[in-house]
Amino acid sequence: MNKDTKEAPLDISGMHYGAKRQLFDNARKLRENMTESEKLLWQHLRRRPLGFKFRRQHPIHVYILDFYCHKKRLPIEIDGGYHANENQREKDLVRTSYLKKIGINEIRFSNDQIFNQLKEVKLAIRSELLRANEMLKLIIILDKEY
């Protein structure tokens, strides 16, 4: 496979928004080397809370989302200590802005929340999944009315 083919954008079912092959390779490496907080949360998300499937290290555009539920367009990010760095905060804001522009609203938790408030984190995720479900129902109802 030549370099041009390797760098060709992939857009599989609208789930990746033109992510390039290298990003998929990076995502695979991240799945193989998850942080302790990611492993802990994955133990919950892999059980499909409320029946919704989550993916680990999911490529979208030029970003890799820690966890992503495509059906609900819900990414979950776990912020380690480096997210307190000013440069990283700016990058996070750019990324969040891009995701919002394509209709994806992320929720973020710190490592500390994962380790010390896991029950609350699970409840927040459940609440977000239910809220997203209610919004979808409302859109369907409004669409039928017009």
N, C-alpha and C positions, 0 to 999 in steps of 0.2 A: 504494500500500500504506500503510495507516495505522500509527500508532505501535504500537498494540496488536499488530498482526500482526508487525511487525518484532521485537518483544520476545518473541514466543511461543517457548517452549522447543522445541528441535529434539532429537529422539532417533532417529537413523537407525541401525537395526540394533543398538541398544544400544552403539554406539561412542562416543557423545558425552555420555551421562549428563545430558541436559537443558541442554546449552550453548545460550546464547541467540544469536540471529542476529548481534548486535554482536560477539560473540567470534569468530565465523567471519570477519567483516570484518577484525577485528584480526589474525587468523591469516594471512589473505591478504596483508596489508600486511607482516607479519613475513617471510613467504616471499619477498616481493619485495625485502626488505632484510636478507638473512641476514648474520650476522657472518662474519668470515674463518674462524673455527674451525668454525662451522656448515657453511660451504661445503666445507671440507676433509673433515669427517666425512661429509657428504652424498654426496661423490664415492664413498665406500665403500658407504654404506647403500643408495644408489639401485641398486646392482648386485645387490640382494637376497641378502645373505650367507646361505649354507646354504638358499637358496630362499625366505627369509622377506621379505615386503614391509614396508617402513617408510614411514610418512607423515611429512611435515615439518609442523611447527607445527600439531599436531592438538588441536582443542578438546575438553576433557572438563570437564563441570560448569562451573566458573568459571575454569578454568586452561587454559593453552595449553602443551602438551608440545612440547619441541624436536623430538623424533623419537619415533615410536610404532609398534610392531609389534602390531597388534590380535590376530593369531592367537596370539601368545605373551603378550599383555597386558604388554608390556615397553616402557616409555618410557626414553629416553636423554636425559639433561639435560646441557648444557654450562654450567658455571658461570663467568661472567666475574668480574672483580674486585669488582663490587658485591655479590656473594654473601658476601663477608667482613664486610659491614656487619651489625651485630647485628640491626637491624630486619629486614633481608632474610633472615637466618638463621632468625629466628622464623617468617617467612612460609613459608620453605621447609619447616620442620618441620610446620607446619599442613597444607600441601599434601601432603607425604609421608604424613602420618597419614591424610588423606582417601583418597589413592590406595590405601594398604594396606587400608583399611576396605572398599573395593570390589574387592579382590583384585588390585591392580596394584602390582607392586614395581619401583620405578625404580632405574636405575643412573646414577651421576653422575660426570662427569669435569670437570676444570678446563680452561680454555683452554690452560694450560701443558702439560697432558698431551696434548691434541690436537696442539699444535704440536711438542712435543719427544719424545713417546713414542707416536706414532700406531700403531706396530706392536703395542705392548702393549695399547693401547686396543682395537684390532681383535680381538686374542686374547681380551680380557676379554668383549667382546660375543659372540664366537663361543662362548665357554665358557658364558655366560649363556643363549644360545639353546639350546645342547645340554642344559644343566641343566633348563631349562623343558620341553624335549621329553621328558626322562626322567621328570620329575614327572608330565607328562600321561599317559605310558604307564603309570606306577604307579597313577594314579587310575583309569584304564580297567580295569586288571587287578583292582584291589580292588573296583571297582563290579561286575564280572562275578561275583566270588566271593560277593557278598552278595545 
